[in-house]
Amino acid sequence: MYKNYIFDLYGTLIDINTDEWSSEIWDKMVVMYGYKGAHYTSSELHDEYSRLVEHEKKSVLKKNPDTKVVDIKLDKVFRKLFTQKGAKVTKSQVWFVAEAFRCFSTKYIKLYDGVIDLLDTLKAKGKKIYLLSNAQRCFTENELNMLNLTKYFDGICISSDEECSKPDSKYYQILFDRYGLKKNESIMIGNDYLSDIGGAADFGIDSLYIHQSISPEIEGELRSNYRVMDGDVFKIKDLIIA
């Protein structure tokens, strides 16, 4: 059927629940920034984080006006929260703070049942597996390694690296150009009817939609070629693997 299987990550392979806006998280981040001499109140740090995120988005769009769906490198935001208070930090220290933020904000993270079976089956049949994720490198790289997923992918695209995200066709094109993929040999698998499925349809490739509890509510047409509406990853094999 297909040679290339392109996966979304969160809500498709990984089941995750995060809360980045809890006051407890920002209280902890205040302490971490204070360790390095960047002193904030909890509300000040939260507000500056939000302001810098929006500033980064505008900067990316100014630099790349053809980008329809912008993403940013959050590690730049975490660094600026130090430097604007006069604190000097290394790249590794900034990265550690980003990792800590992710740990503090993650309620749980695990693979969906059937994911390893699915990926093992694809590998056994000689298929190529790719990741196209709207995600942050400073979060996702660790989580891929922690859950032992990295080894399965023949290519990985993370939106923060490209400063562009799904459903922008530009982001899909980056993956296809980088790894020499052909549209008629490829399928997108994801849980978001707009980013994954709408993006794939606009780009001109087939797709499979899997509905999970964290999937956005479907409003309008679901443009997938295949669908699994009960979240059962095991069913994917029968639908799209020859």
C-alpha positions, 0 to 999 in steps of 0.5 A: 500500500504505502512505503512511508508512514508519517506520524503525528506524536502527541495524541497519536503515539503518546498520550499526554496531559500537561498544564502549563498555567498552574500557579504552582508551576510558576512558583517553582519556575520563580525559584529556578530563575532566582537561583541564577539571579533572575528575580521575578514574582510568579505573576511577573514571570508568567506575564513575561513568558506570555509576552515573549512568546508573542514577540517571538511569533511576530519575529518569526513571521517578519523573517518568514512572511510566507509561513502560514502557521508559525512556531517558535523556539521556546528555549529562546524565550527561556533564555530571554527571561534570564538575560532581561534580568541581567543573568548570564546562563549557558545553553545547557542551563537554559535547556535544563530550565526548559526540561524542568518546566516540562517536567513540572507541567506534565501530569502524565505521559505514556504510549498508547496501547498498540503503538510498539506493536504497530511500529514493530510491524511497520519495521518488519515489513520494511516500511519507512517511518517519519515523525511530523510533530508540532512540538518543542525540541527541548521537550520532545527529544527527551520524551522520544528517548524516554519512551524508546521511540527515537530508534523507529524513525527514519526521519524526524521533523519538529516544528520548533526547529523549522519555526513552522507547523501543521497544517501549513503545507510548507511544513509538510514540504520540508519533510518531503524535501529533506527525505526525498518522499513521494506523495503517492507513496506516503500517508499521514496518521494523526489525531487532529482533524485540522493539523494532521488530516486537513494539512495532509489533504491540502498537501495532497497526501492520504491520511488516517485519522485516529480519535483520542480523548485529547483530539480537538472536537471535529467541526466540519468535514473530516477529510481522511481516507481512513479513520479509527474513531474509538482510539484503538491503535491496533486497528491501524494495521488492518486498515493501512498496512499491506 
